[in-house]
Amino acid sequence: MTTQTTIDPTVTFRSPQGHGYRHIVPIWGTVVVLDLRTGDRAWPDERLADAVEDAVATMRWVDDVFSSYLATSRVSALRSGRLSTDDLDPLDRDHAALLEVLAACRWGRQLTDGAFDPWAVPGGFDPSGYVKGWACEVVAERLVTRGIENLCINAGGDIVTRGQARPGEPWRVGIRHPDDPNLIVRVEEVSDAAVATSGPYERGDHIVDPATGQAARGARSATVVAPRAGLAEILSTALVVGGRDGAPWVAAQPGCRAYVVDPAPSATAWSTSAVDRRGVRHSA
């Protein structure tokens, strides 16, 4: 999804049923939707306004620190050599966040045998394939601390959930087929979990195979459900590179499952939701 200039990011929409609120923010090169549900009790308008204002401010801070498109960002300074990892001060908020993301990206590279590698891209270190999920988690936790316990954050198809969509009901996330945006091939039910989907079908060949330097061809799309969005981002990106060889990476992480559409021209897909010798279920 691309940024929609017709959307007013200052408007919060109350649902017709009166059970929730939706706030839309064009940012991070996409549109972020905050879907906030009241559950069994309503919130004072002041609480909602404060929570949404803080969430939007946090998103803008993430952009200021991590955007590779902003020359003034910390990541751009790191990529250009104006900032060294040796200069990062853990007592500085921006630096501490960058150190956290750097550590997670190193861990993800090791977990996936190098299939996820933010250093193997043109221009140097670019954590964009991890940061969007990580940032959604940061925003979700800040909303929870302000009393918003039931929420779904959708950042261009990458999802973070807390609590329930309605009392007793999990959040339902539809997974589209990479060749047909109108075809839902799978529905994931999640609470306090994240869903990330990677693939070239919307943004083109933006995922690089670190082993070849060429566009990744391991899968047409890869969806991962995980306890945290950063992990889901790492695994879904790596599966586009590694394809079926990446099944053990998912199986090794508690609470994770994947649904992957094989490369064209194959019409097959596989998932790790049923266990066989490699933790893979094959389906036509």
Sequence and secondary structure as in RCSB ss.txt:
>XXXX:A:sequence
MTTQTTIDPTVTFRSPQGHGYRHIVPIWGTVVVLDLRTGDRAWPDERLADAVEDAVATMRWVDDVFSSYLATSRV
SALRSGRLSTDDLDPLDRDHAALLEVLAACRWGRQLTDGAFDPWAVPGGFDPSGYVKGWACEVVAERLVTRGIEN
LCINAGGDIVTRGQARPGEPWRVGIRHPDDPNLIVRVEEVSDAAVATSGPYERGDHIVDPATGQAARGARSATVV
APRAGLAEILSTALVVGGRDGAPWVAAQPGCRAYVVDPAPSATAWSTSAVDRRGVRHSA
>XXXX:A:secstr
    TT  TT EEE TTSSEEEEEEEETTEEEEEEEE TTS   HHHHHHHHHHHHHHHHHHHHHH TT TTSHH
HHHHHTSS GGG  TTSHHHHHHHHHHHHHHHHHHHTTTSS TTSSTTS  THHHHHHHHHHHHHHHHHHTT  E
EEEEETTEEEEES SBTTB EEEEEEETTEEEEEEEEEEESS EEEEE STTT S  B TTTSSB  S SEEEEE
ESSHHHHHHHHHHHHHHGGGGHHHHHTSTT EEEEE  TT   EEESSS STTS EEE 
